Amino acid sequence: MTTELKGKDTSFLPFNLGNDGHAGNPVHPHGSATSYLWEQVLQPDSWLNIIGRFLHLQVSDKTNPVTGEREVRKSLLFPRYHQWDVVNQLIQTARVEGPGHRYLIQHSAGSGKTNSIAWTAHQLSSLHNAENEKIFDSVIVVTDRTVLDAQLQDAIYQIEHKSGVVVPIRGNVGSKSAELTTALAARTPIIIVTIQTFPFALKAIAQSHALKGRNFAIIADEAHSSQTGSTANQLKKVLSAEELADINDGGEFDVEAYLAAEMTERSDAKNISYFAFTATPKAKTLELFGRKGPDGLPQPFHLYSMQQAIEENFILDVLQNYTSYKVAYRLTHNGQDYDSDDTQVEKSTALKALMGWVKLHPHNISQKVHVIVEHFRENIAWRLNGKAKAMVVTGSRKEAVRYKLAIDKYIHEAGYTDLATMVAFSGEVNDADSGPEPFTEINMNPGLKGRTLPEAFSTDEYKIMLVANKYQTGFDQPLLVAMYVDKKLSGVSAVQTLSRLNRTAVGKDKTFVLDFVNDPEEILAAFQPYFRDATLESVSDPNVVHDLQAKLDAAQIYLESEVDGLVKAYVLEEGNNALSSWVSPAKSRFNTRYNAAVAAEDKTTQDELDLFRKDLGSFVRAYDFLSQIFDFADTDIEKRSIYYKHLLPVLRVNDARIALDLSDVVLAKYALKDKGKAQLMLTGEDAPLNPSTHVGTGQTKDPEMATWEEIIRQANLPFEGEDMDAVAHFVEGVRRELVKNETLQKQARNNSRNHFGSSPDLARALTDAVSNAMDSHYNLSLQALGDKTKMSALLKALSDLIYEDLQH
């Protein structure tokens, strides 16, 4: 499909149905595979609809990031097939169903979501039913991307040729709350708010009686967890058709009736329709916005897959040039008697501290910096006419600071004057080992000169951006060609982070990922659910909140009368002092018990109280989500949700743990090994998402103590003189075989950790597993079987891992 013929320079875009998630068209049993073009698209009504509601002149005025030249481009914008199809299906279904429904649109990156949202918002804003009644008073677009304001306004203006159709809430004149209230009261057709802006406006909207009885369409751009929790609950409450505060009808206020009505309204808001666009729906998003398919499980209303977007060349497959590295090291200790009982520390805490110490070690960072800079110069810098850029993803803000300092030092010493870096992180970082003053984005990026980091990074001045929990989602920079990952990634965060690379640009035909931390197979598994259509293995069990309520009640931290008192004060808006007075008794009980446990060095009680706090948060998050799907019809649960939200913030403990002394730990050996390019082939098969089914199932565990000598021995692999990757593969294979052992499964469920570790069945199973590994790991198996010390070390290293695996 093209809207401009320019001879050999004509640019054609695919205009296909898609073929079972692939590019192209399915075979037509009774005619041409392209017959849909004249049977559907070119029919008079459809064609007139395209001309009147889709087709428009798009004018862009920007600087080309590759050539540096200013470009004013005018193009006639015609919808791609999936855009035309999804808008038509949404409009037709909403016209029949009316308000009060949910639609999940899973459209990959590269699908043109901005225009799809613009067309959907525009047509919803003027949608009428069969009785010629306007269905929605306003369409509200909720987005995390502030740039969408201008894009949507421009796109819709090109269609409508009228000002005032789209109003972004920016707070330029007065408060954002007043601005939003005015826009809603005036029935502004399309209102754009950011997810950060909306909470500030909720109270002002709730106080406006002008919104009573109105209907709204909510379009969520990238429906993430912020739209599946408390923000979504508040949104439904303030935009609900009824003023719930008037429920008492002049009589004595009935809290139970108020809560019951609010619970019903939240789970089934009759006056709000949700249209959620996302490339990577989480399990929660599927459950909240999806519609039941033939198997009874939620599924997207409309799909444009990552697979089709890649095959149609709208995005790149970022897993095609994926190289992983393996860090191997050996630790030793000096100058202290580690056999003393006085030097025992908690094992899991100490191991985490050691791993963190290694990650921040100057030698570790310097070795990775060498790989990053030289790989960039050799493989990346010359691409895109010398405009190519890279991102380094670090695991913490302190790591980002140290990486920035180390990479700048390396560049300076090597004389690479054409290679400048910037770093992105929030707040201040105090790192006395790196400098006396706190580090910030401002003092670490002195060349910003008033520009934002994305603005500065888009220029030729900067080539590499180092990030710590920033710009891993929603950051669109087409010149990104490489990513260097030194952070553990999993699930949707892995997909969103690596997908920063998939945007296309002139001359960009491949991307590169160098990963120092993650297992390539785990990264592949994270991408699989989103390659085709996201599916759920099952649905969430609403009983988890009942189980959590019983567990929290049993702790006897609060009284039923305190819950009832706070809820009534909350509903009647009696103020913060009244609310604080109702949570103070529980706060006092909690602190008294915790302080007594600390004084008595009673770690078990401390862990139980820490778990109580964790379970409070688990309940709040689970109920915020599940109450939008289920009407629990149990006001006791609603009361506890309100009470827990006020109790949780005041339960703070002075968790001043003694810092572990790592001053005598020495990094004796270190190797950074290139494991080569992984063969990561996306198929999308057998990769369902798992719902929340184990919320609040944590249990307290007896702390396991060990000497530093024991912990450092376990941190080092128990085999000398062997390739460390081979050892890791051997140990993992033995672990997998032990986990399958039914006798060990029963023993792990019915015995303590110590009893399980001393089980003769475990020792025999380990011997069998090591013997079975002879074919693939002959030398390592022979070493273990012939050396009791190594076999004992292997048993000790695996015992805890197996026990943890078999507890679930």
N, C-alpha and C positions, 0 to 999 in steps of 0.2 A: 504494500500500500504506500502511495506517495501523494503528496499534495502539490508537488512542483516537479515538472519535467525539465531536466537540464541536460539532456543527452546522456553521454557516458558518465557525467557527474551526478546523475539522479540518485537520490538516496531512498531506498525502499525499506520499510519496516514490516515485520511480520504482521499479518492480520489473520491469524488462524484460531480455530477452536481450541487447539491443544488436543493431544492424543494420549489419554490415560496418564496425564502428568507430564508427558513429553511435549516437544515442539511438534508442529504439523497438525494434520487433521486425521480423524479416524476414517476407516474405509466406510463408504456409503453403500449399504446393501442394494439400493435401487437406483444408483446414479453416480454422479461425480462427487468426489470428496469435497469439492468446493461449492456444491450447490446451495449451501447455506447463504452464500453471498447474495444470490438473487431471490432465494426463497424467504430470507429473513431481512437482511440488511437493506436491500434495495427495494423492498416493498414501499409503496407510497407513504404510508403512515410512519414507518421506521425512518425513511430517508428524510422526510420533512422534520422529524424529531431531531435527527442528527444535525441538520442545518440550523434549526432554531435553538437547540438547547446544548449542543456539544461543540459544533464547529465555530472556531473564532481565531482571530489574528493574535498571535502571541508575539509581543515585542520584548526583547531582552537587550539590555545595555550594560555590558560588563567587560572586564579586562580578561583576555584569554590567559590562563595561568601558565600555559606552555610557551606561547610566543611573546607575551607581555604587551600585546597590542589590544587597543580598545575595539570591541566588536559590538555593533548594533545589528541585531538579527531580527528579521521579521519572518515569521513562518505561520502558515495556516495549520492550526492544530486540529488534527483528526483523532478520535479515540482509537486506541488499540482494541482488538476484539474483546479481551477480558474486561476492559474498562467499560465499554459500551454495554456488555452483557451484565456486569454486576450492578451498574446503575439502574438499568432497566428492571432487573429482578428485584432490587431493593424497593424501587418506586412502586412497581406493580403489587408487591406483597404488602407494603405499608399501606397502600390505598385500600386494600381489601381488609387487612387486619386492624387498621387504626392504631392508636397509641397503646403503649403498655407491652411492647414486645422487644426481643433482643436478637441481634444479628451479628455474627462473627465473620469477618472477612479476612481470610488468611491470604495475603498477597505478599509475595517475596519482595525483598529489596530489588530495585530495578523495575518495579511494576508500574511506576508512575502514580504512587499513592496520593501525592498532593493534588494532581488533577482529578483523580477518582473522587477524592473527598470534596473538591470544589464542585464538581458536577452533581454529586450526591446532595451536598448541602443546598445548592441552588435549587434543585428540583424538589427537595423536601420542603423548602421554605414556601413554596407556592402550591403544594400538593392539596388537592380537594378530593373528597370521597364521592360516591355515587349520588349523594344528595346535594352535591356542590357545596359542601361545608368544608372550610379550611381545617385540615387535620392537626397541624402543629402551629402554635402561636409564634414560637421562635425555635430556631435551630442553634444549639450551643456546641461549638467545636472546642473540645478540651485537648490541649496538646502540650508536650514537653518542649517543643521546638519553637522558640520565639520567632525564628525566621519564617515560620509558616504564616504569620500574620500578613506580611507583605505579599507572599506568594499567593495566598488565598484571595486577598483583596484584588490583586492584579488579575488573577484568573477569572474571578467572578465578574469583575468590572468589564472584562473583555466580552463576556457572555451577555451581561445585562445592560451595559452602557448607562448605568445609573449610579450615582453616589449614594451613600447611606444604606446600601443593602447589607454591607458587611461592616461591623463595628468591632474593632479590637479593644479589649479592656487593658489599658496601659497605665491609667492613673495620671495622665498628663494634665488633666484639669480636675482638681479635687481628689478625693480618695477613690480607690478602685472599687470599693464596696458601693459607694454612691453612684459611680459610673455604671456599674453592672446593674444595679437596681433600676436606674433610669432607663437603660437599654431594654431590660425585660418588660418593664411597665409600658414602654412605648411600642411593644410588640416588634422590636427590631428583627428583621427576617433572619439574619445570621450574626451570631455573637461569638467572638473568639476569645477564649481565656486560656491561660497556662495553668497547669495543675498546681503550680506554686502560688498563683494569684488567687485561685478560687476559694481556699479556706478563709481568707481575710474578708471575703464578701458574704459568707454564709449567714452571719447574724443579721446583717442589713436586709438581706433578701427575706429571711424568715419573718422579719417584722413588717413586711409589706403586704397588706391585705389586698393590694391590687392584683396579686398573682393567683388569687383563689380561683380554682376551677379552670386554670390554663393547662394546655398540653404542650409538651416539649419533646424535641428530638435531640438526643445527645450523641455527637459523633466523637469517639475517642480515637485520637491518632496515636498509634502504638499503645494498645491496651495492656499496660503492665500492672504490677501489683498495686500501684497507687489507685487504680480504678477497680480493684477487687477487695478493698478494705474499708477503713473508716471514712475516707473521703467520699467514696461512692455512697455509703450509707447517709452521710450528711447531705450529699447532693439530692438524693431521693427525698429526704425528709423536708428540705426547704422548698423543693419544687412540687410537693405532693398536692393533690387536688383539695384536700380537706385541711382545715386548721385544727390539728389534733388538740391544741390547747383548749378548744371550745367544747370538748367532749363531755364535760360535766353538766352542760346545759343549765347552769345557774345553781345547781345543788352543791352538796359537799363534794369536794374534789375526790375523784376515784382514781387513785394511782394505778390500780390493777387494770381498769378499763382503758386508761391512757396507754399503758405499756402494751396491752393486747392489740389495740388498734394500730399502734406504731409498728409492732412486729409483723402484722398482716400487711400493712402498707409497704414496709421495706421489702418483704419477700415477693410482693406482687404489685408494684407501682403501676396503676392503671393509666396514669397520665404521662408516663415517660417511656419513650422507645430508645434503646441503646443501639448504636451502630459502631461496632468496635473493629478498627482496622489494625492488623498487626502482621508482621512477618514471622514472628516467633512466639506463638501463644503458649503460655505455661499451662499446666494442668488446671490450675485455678481459673485461668481465663477461659479455657474450653468449657469448664463446668458452668461458669457464670453466664457466658454469652452464647455458647453453642446450642444447637438444636438436636434433639434426639434423632438418631439415624435408625436404619432398619434393625440394628443390633441393640437398640435401646440406649446406646451411649452417645454423649454429646459429640457433635461434629461441626465443622465450619459451614456457614450458609453458602459461602462462595470461596473458590480456591484458585489461586494462580501460583504454582509451585516454584520453589527454588530451582528445581530441575528444569522446568520449562524456561525460566528466566535465563539460566546458564546456556541452555541449548539455543535460545534465540539471541544470544550474545548481548543481553542487556546488563548482565553482571558476569564476573569471573568466578571460577571455582578456586577458592583460596587454599584448598587442600592439595592442589596438584604439585606444588613445589614445597613440600613440608619436610624440613630436616630437623631431626631431634638430636640433642646432645645429652651426654651422660656425665655427671660430675662424680668422680670417685676420689675419696680422700681417706686418710687415716689420722686419727687423733691420738696424742699421748699426753701424759700429765707429769709434772715435775714438782719436787720440793714439798710434798705433803704426805702424811700417813693416811692413805685412803682406806685402810682397813679398820680404822677407828669407828666405833658405833656412833660417835658424836658427829661424824661427817656424813651420815646417811641423809638422803633427801628423797622426796617423792619422785618415783621413777618417771612417770609420764611428763611431769613438769620439767624435770631435768633434761629429758630427751628433746623436748621442744626447745628448751633454752640452747642446747647444743646445736640443733639444726639452725636456729636463728643466728647463733654466733658464727657458724660457717657461712651463712648467706651474706652477712655483713663483713666478713673478713676481707681485708684489703686485697689479698692475693686472689681470692675467689672473684671479686669484682674486676680486678685488673685483667685477669685472664679472659673473662667474658667481654670486657671492653675491647680488648685486642681483636677478638673474633668479630665483634659487631662492626667496628670501624673498618677493618680490612675487608670484610665481606661487603659492606656497603660500597666502599670505594671500587672494588673489583667488579661487583655484580650489579649494582643498583645505580650509582651516581651518574653514569653516562646515559641512562635511559631517559626517554621523553625529552630529548634534546638537552640533557643535563638538568632537567627540572624535577626529577624523581625524588621522592621523600620517603622517610621511614619513621616508624614509631617503636620505642622501647617500652615495654609494659613491665613495670616493677611491682614487687609484692607489698611494699609499704612506702610511706612517705620518707622514712629515713633511708631506705634503699634508693629512692629516687634522688635524694640529695647527694648521697655518696656516688651514685652512678654519674650524675651531672658533673661533680667535681673531678671524678676519675677520667671521664671521657674528654672533658675539656683539657685536662693535663696531658693526656695522650695525644690529642690533636695538636696542642701547642708544641710538645716535644718533637713530634714527627714533622712539624712544619706544614700541616695540612690547613693552610689559611683559607681555603675555599669551603670549609666544612664547619658550619655553626650549628649549635644545638640550643634547645630551650627545654624547660622542665615545667610540668603542670602538676600541682597538688594544692590542697586546701589548707588554710590556716598557717600556723607556724610550726617549724620543726626545730626542737632543741637537740643538738648533737655536739656535745663538748669535744668529742674526738675529732670533729671536722672543723670546728670554729667556735669562738666564744659567744657570738651573737646568734639569735634565732634566725633560721633560714625561712624566707618567704618567696613566693613567685616573683614579687617585685625586685627584691635584691639579688635573686639568682638569674633574672632575665633583664639586665640593665638596658638592653636595646629595644624594649617595647615602645618607648616614647608615646605613651598614651593609647597604644593600640591594644586590642584584646589579643590573647594568644592565638586564636584561630586566624585573625586578620594578619598578624605578623607572620604566622607559619605559611600562609598562602603566598608570600612573596619569595623572591629568589634568595633572600637573606638567610633563611634557615632551612636546613635539610633534615635534621633529626629532632623529633620531639620525644622526650621522656615523660611518662605519665605514671601517676599513682592514684588509682580510683577516679580518674577523670578522663573524659573523651574516649571512653571505651564503648559508649553507646551514643547514638544520635549525632556523631561527628562525621561530617561528610566532606572528605578531602580526596578528590579523584586522583591526585598526584601521589598518594600513598602507594608504594609498590612493595615495601618490605615491612615486616614486623618481627621484632626480636622479643621473645616472651620469657620472662623470668618470674612468673607468677603462676600459682596453681589456679587453673581454670576448670570449670565443670558446668555441665548442663547448658542452660540458655545463655549464661554469661560467657561461655566459651564461644558460642555461635555469634553473639553480638559483638564481642571483642574482635575476633578474627575477621568478621564481616566488614570492619572498617576498611579492609583492603579491596572489597569486591567491586567498588565503583569503577566504571570504565572512563577512559580518556583517550584522546587521539594518540595512537601509537602504543597504548598500554595493552599488551596481549598476555601478560602473565604476572603473577605475584609470588612473593617468597616469604616463607615463615621459617625462622630459626627458633626452636623451642628448647630451653635449658632445663625445664622442669617437668612438663607433662608427658604422659604416656600417649603416643600417637593413637593407639587403639581407643583410649578414653575420649580423645578429641573427636575421632570418627564417630563414636557412639553418641556424643553430644549433638553432632550435626544430623544424624540419621532421622530423628523424628520430624525434622523440618525440611527435608529434601523433597518430600512429596506432600502428603497431607498429614497434619498432626492428629494423632488418635489417642484415646485414653484406654488404659488396660481395664479400668473399672471406675466407679464413681466414689466420691468421698462418703464416709459413713458418718451421718449426723450424730450418732451416739457417742462420738469422741468427746463432745462437750459435756454430756452427762457423766461420762467416766471421769473427766477432769474435775467437774464440780464436786463429785464424791471424794476425789482425792484431796482437793483443796479444803473441803469442809472438814475432813478427818484430821487435818493438821491443827485445828482448834486455835487458829490465830485470830479469828474474828467471830462475832456473834450474829445471829440472825437479826436481832433487833438493830444492830449497827448497820447492817445492809439495808433494812427497810427505812431506817432514819435517813441515811444518805440519799437513797433514791427519791424519797419524798422531797427532800431539800433541793435536789437536783432538778426535779420536774417543776417545782414551784419557783425555781431560780432565786433561791434565798441568799446566794452569794458564796464567795470562797471561804469566808470564815465559818459558815455553817457546814460546808462540805469538809473542811479540815477537821472540825470537831468530831465528825463521825468516823474518820479514819484514824484519828489519834490513838484510840485504845489499841487497835490492832498493831499500829506502828510501835507502840510502847512494848506490847507483848513480844513482838518479833525481836526488837533490839535487846530486850532483857535476856531472852533466851540466847541470842547470838553472842552477846558479850560474855555471858556465863560460859558458853561453850569455848570461846577463845581463851578465857582465863583458865579453864580446866584442860585446855589442849585437847578438847573433845572434837576431833575432826569429823566423826560420823554425824554428830548433831549439826555442825557447821554445814556439811554437805546437804543434809536434809533441808535446812533452811534456805540454802542457795537454790536447791531444786524447787522449793516452794515458790520463790521469786520467778524462776524460769517458767514454772507451770502457769503462774498468773499471766505472763506474757503470751504463752501458748494458747491459753483459753481466749484471751482478747482477740488474737489474730484469727484463730479458728472460727470463733463466733462471728466476728465481723464479716468473714467470707461466707460461712454456711448460712447465716441468717438472711442472706440475699437470695438463697435458693430454696430454703425450707422455712416454713412458718412453724416454729417449734411449739406454739400454742402453750407455752409454759413460762409464765411471767417470772418464776424463780430464777430461770436462766438469764432472762433479760436484766433482772435486778443485779445479778452477780456481774454481768458484763459491765454495767454502769459502775458498780462499786469497785471492781478490780481495776478499772481504768484510773480511778482516783487513788487507790491504795498503792498500786505498783510504783508510781514515781517517788513515793515517800519512803519506800523500803530500801534505804541505802546503807551499806555497811562500810566500815573503814577496813577495806581489804588490803591492808598494807603488808603484802607478803615480803618476806626477807629475800632480797636479791641474791641469786645464786652466784657464788664466787667462781668465775671462769678464768681467773687471772693465770692459773697454772696449766690451763689447757693449751696444747701446742698443735698446730696443723702440721703434722710431720710429713705427710705425702699428699699430693694433689695432682689430679689428672682431669682434663676436660676432653672428652672423646666425642668425635663426630660419628654418630651412629648411621649416618647416611640418610638419603631421602626415603621417606616411608611411602608405601604404596597404599594410599588412602582412597578407596573407591566408594563413593556414595551410592547407595541403592534405595534407602528409605524403607526397606523391608523389615518387618518384625521389630519395630522400634516404637512401641507405645509409650506414652507418658504415664507416670504413676501419680495417682491422686494422693491427698493427705490422709493417710490411714493410721499413722502411728504417732499422732500428736500427743505429747505429754506422757509417753511411755517410759521415760527415763527413770532409772533407779539409782539410789546412792550406792557407792562401792567403797569397800575398805581401801584406803590408800596403800599402795605397794611401795615400800621403802627399799633403797639400795644404796650401796656405797658408790662414790664416784668411779672407782676402779671398775665396778661391775657395769655401770652405765656406759662408760667409755668403751668397754669391751663389747657391749651390745651395739653401740653406735657404729663400731667397726665391724665389718663382715668377718666371720670366724675362719676364713681361709686365707692363708698367706701365699703370695707368689702366683695368684691366679687372676685372670681377667675379671674385673669386678662386675662387668655386665653379665658375663657367663654365670658368675656366682649368684647374682640377683635372680637370673632366669631359673637357675637350678632350685634355689630356695623357694621361689614362688610356685614352681611346679610341685614341689613336695607339699607346700601348704595347701594347694588346691586338692591334692589327693587326700590329705588328712581331713579336710572339711567334709568330704563325702562319706567318711566312715560313720556308720549308724551307731556303733557302740560309743564312739567319742561324742556324737551328738547327744545321746541320752545322758552321758556322764557330765557334760558341760551344763546341761539344763538342771541337773539335780545335785551338783556339788559346788563347793566354793572354788575360787581360783587356785588356792594353794593345793587343795586335794586333787583337783584336776591335773595340775602340773606334775604331781608325783604319781599319777596313775601308771601302773605297769602296762596297761593297754595302750596308753599314749606312746610309751617307749617302743613297744613292739610294732605299733602301727608306723612309727617313724622309721624304724629299721626296714620294714617292708616297702615303704614309699621310697626310701633312698635306694634300695635294691632295684626297684622298678625303674629308677631313673638311669640305670647303667647304660642303656642303649644310647640315650641322648647326651648324658653327662658322665662319661666313663671315669675320667680322672677324679672329678669331684666326688662322685659316689664312692670310689675306691678310697679316697682320703678319709671320708667320713666313717666308713665302715671299719677302716683299719686304725683309727685313732679315737680312743675313748674321750679324750679331751675335746676334740672337735665335735664329736657326736653329742657330747654333753652341752657344748656351747650352742649347737644347732637346736637341740631340744629346748634349752632355756629361751633362746631367741624366738622360737615358734610357739611356745606354750601359750603366752599371753595373746598372741595374734589369733591362734585357733580358738581360744576360749571366747574372745570377743566376737569372732565370726559366728560361733555356734550359739551365742546368746540370742540371736535375732531369728 
